[in-house]
Amino acid sequence: MKNTLKLFVVVLFAAFSLNASAQTGLKIGHIDFQALLAVLPGQDEMNKNLETYVAGLEAQLTSMQSEYESKINDYQANQATMSEIIRQTKEKEIMDLQGRIEAFNQQAQYDIQNKQLELTEPLIKKAQAAIEEVAKENGFTYIINGNEQILLYKSGIDILPLVKKKLGL
């Protein structure tokens, strides 16, 4: 459904663009935004920072899993000699720890995504600013991300070389 809506919007946009360009001389360019981000300086530092962040979360998760395994082993080794109340308490501790591990894992995935967005935001803003400057300097009306799979027809001018030149790459 979502792809159908995107396809409809693109077709509608293309129809209006063709009609409008015949009347007003629109200039449309395209760029592979991901290719631009890949060549921007700072990618290595960003990846290193993200890896460090992920490693810290993995260390915490490993610690929690070790504690869980230790409690399971202790429970299994001593289960026969435990009183009913101690057995119930140990089972509750194990279940609580398992729940904390699952919650930590979910939160860690969310935090990793947020950290990645936080680290890439300055690069994205820099790339967008360069694209806007190139578009203004060269009289483009629209710049389309040429990497998207919803384009039915790609004509126009690829501005990736112009943006790289603007950024000194």
C-alpha positions as CSV (number, residue, x, y, z in Angstrom):
1,M,0.0,0.0,0.0
2,K,2.8,2.4,1.0
3,N,4.7,1.6,-2.2
4,T,1.6,2.0,-4.3
5,L,1.1,5.5,-2.8
6,K,4.7,6.4,-3.5
7,L,4.3,5.2,-7.0
8,F,1.1,7.2,-7.5
9,V,2.8,10.3,-6.1
10,V,5.8,9.9,-8.4
11,V,3.6,9.4,-11.4
12,L,1.6,12.4,-10.5
13,F,4.7,14.4,-9.9
14,A,6.2,13.3,-13.2
15,A,3.0,14.2,-15.1
16,F,2.8,17.7,-13.5
17,S,6.6,18.1,-14.1
18,L,6.4,17.3,-17.7
19,N,3.4,19.6,-18.2
20,A,5.0,22.4,-16.1
21,S,8.5,22.0,-17.7
22,A,6.9,22.4,-21.1
23,Q,5.5,25.6,-19.9
24,T,8.1,27.0,-17.6
25,G,11.4,25.3,-18.4
26,L,11.9,23.4,-15.1
27,K,15.4,22.1,-14.5
28,I,15.5,18.8,-12.7
29,G,18.7,17.1,-11.3
30,H,19.3,13.9,-9.4
31,I,21.9,12.7,-7.0
32,D,22.7,9.5,-5.2
33,F,22.6,10.8,-1.7
34,Q,24.0,7.7,-0.1
35,A,27.0,7.8,-2.5
36,L,27.6,11.4,-1.4
37,L,27.4,10.5,2.3
38,A,29.8,7.6,1.7
39,V,32.5,10.0,0.4
40,L,32.2,12.8,2.9
41,P,35.0,13.2,5.4
42,G,34.1,12.1,8.9
43,Q,32.6,8.8,8.1
44,D,35.5,6.9,9.7
45,E,35.2,8.9,12.9
46,M,31.5,8.5,13.0
47,N,31.7,4.7,12.5
48,K,34.4,4.5,15.2
49,N,32.2,6.4,17.6
50,L,29.2,4.2,16.8
51,E,31.3,1.0,17.2
52,T,32.6,2.2,20.6
53,Y,29.0,3.0,21.7
54,V,27.8,-0.4,20.5
55,A,30.7,-2.2,22.2
56,G,29.8,-0.6,25.6
57,L,26.2,-1.8,25.2
58,E,27.4,-5.3,24.2
59,A,29.7,-5.4,27.3
60,Q,26.7,-4.5,29.6
61,L,24.5,-7.1,27.9
62,T,27.3,-9.8,28.2
63,S,27.6,-9.0,31.9
64,M,23.8,-9.4,32.4
65,Q,23.8,-12.6,30.5
66,S,26.7,-14.0,32.6
67,E,24.8,-13.1,35.7
68,Y,21.7,-14.9,34.3
69,E,23.6,-18.0,33.5
70,S,25.2,-18.0,36.9
71,K,21.8,-17.8,38.6
72,I,20.4,-20.6,36.4
73,N,23.4,-22.9,37.1
74,D,23.1,-22.1,40.9
75,Y,19.4,-22.8,40.8
76,Q,19.8,-26.1,38.9
77,A,22.6,-27.3,41.2
78,N,20.8,-26.5,44.4
79,Q,17.2,-26.9,43.5
80,A,16.8,-30.3,45.2
81,T,17.9,-28.9,48.6
82,M,16.0,-25.6,48.5
83,S,13.0,-24.9,50.5
84,E,9.8,-23.9,48.7
85,I,10.2,-20.2,49.5
86,I,13.8,-20.1,48.5
87,R,13.0,-21.9,45.3
88,Q,10.2,-19.5,44.5
89,T,12.5,-16.5,45.3
90,K,15.3,-17.8,43.0
91,E,12.8,-18.5,40.2
92,K,11.4,-14.9,40.5
93,E,15.0,-13.5,40.5
94,I,15.8,-15.4,37.3
95,M,12.5,-14.4,35.6
96,D,13.1,-10.7,36.6
97,L,16.6,-10.8,35.3
98,Q,15.4,-12.4,32.0
99,G,12.9,-9.6,31.7
100,R,15.6,-6.9,32.4
101,I,17.8,-8.5,29.7
102,E,15.0,-8.4,27.1
103,A,14.1,-4.8,28.0
104,F,17.8,-3.8,27.9
105,N,18.2,-5.5,24.4
106,Q,15.1,-3.6,23.1
107,Q,16.3,-0.3,24.5
108,A,19.8,-0.8,23.2
109,Q,18.5,-1.3,19.7
110,Y,16.5,1.9,20.0
111,D,19.5,3.8,21.4
112,I,21.8,2.5,18.7
113,Q,19.5,3.9,16.0
114,N,19.3,7.2,17.8
115,K,23.0,7.4,18.2
116,Q,23.5,6.6,14.5
117,L,21.1,9.4,13.6
118,E,22.8,11.8,16.1
119,L,26.2,11.0,14.5
120,T,25.1,11.3,10.9
121,E,23.0,14.4,11.3
122,P,26.0,16.9,10.8
123,L,27.1,15.0,7.7
124,I,23.5,15.0,6.3
125,K,23.2,18.8,7.0
126,K,26.5,19.5,5.3
127,A,25.5,17.4,2.2
128,Q,22.1,19.1,2.1
129,A,23.6,22.5,2.3
130,A,26.0,21.7,-0.6
131,I,23.1,20.3,-2.7
132,E,21.1,23.5,-2.1
133,E,24.1,25.7,-3.1
134,V,24.7,23.7,-6.3
135,A,21.0,23.8,-7.1
136,K,20.8,27.5,-6.7
137,E,24.1,28.2,-8.6
138,N,23.0,26.0,-11.5
139,G,19.3,27.0,-11.7
140,F,17.8,23.7,-10.7
141,T,14.1,23.7,-9.8
142,Y,14.1,20.2,-8.3
143,I,16.8,17.8,-7.1
144,I,15.6,14.2,-6.7
145,N,17.4,11.4,-4.8
146,G,18.4,9.2,-7.7
147,N,19.0,6.2,-5.4
148,E,15.3,5.7,-4.6
149,Q,13.8,2.7,-6.4
150,I,10.5,4.5,-7.1
151,L,11.8,6.5,-10.1
152,L,10.3,5.3,-13.3
153,Y,12.4,7.4,-15.6
154,K,15.6,9.3,-14.8
155,S,16.5,12.1,-17.1
156,G,18.0,15.3,-15.9
157,I,21.4,16.1,-14.7
158,D,23.3,14.1,-12.1
159,I,24.7,16.7,-9.7
160,L,26.8,14.4,-7.6
161,P,30.0,15.6,-9.3
162,L,29.0,19.3,-8.8
163,V,28.3,18.7,-5.1
164,K,31.6,16.8,-4.6
165,K,33.4,19.7,-6.2
166,K,31.5,22.1,-3.9
167,L,32.6,20.1,-0.9
168,G,36.2,19.9,-2.2
169,L,36.1,16.1,-2.7
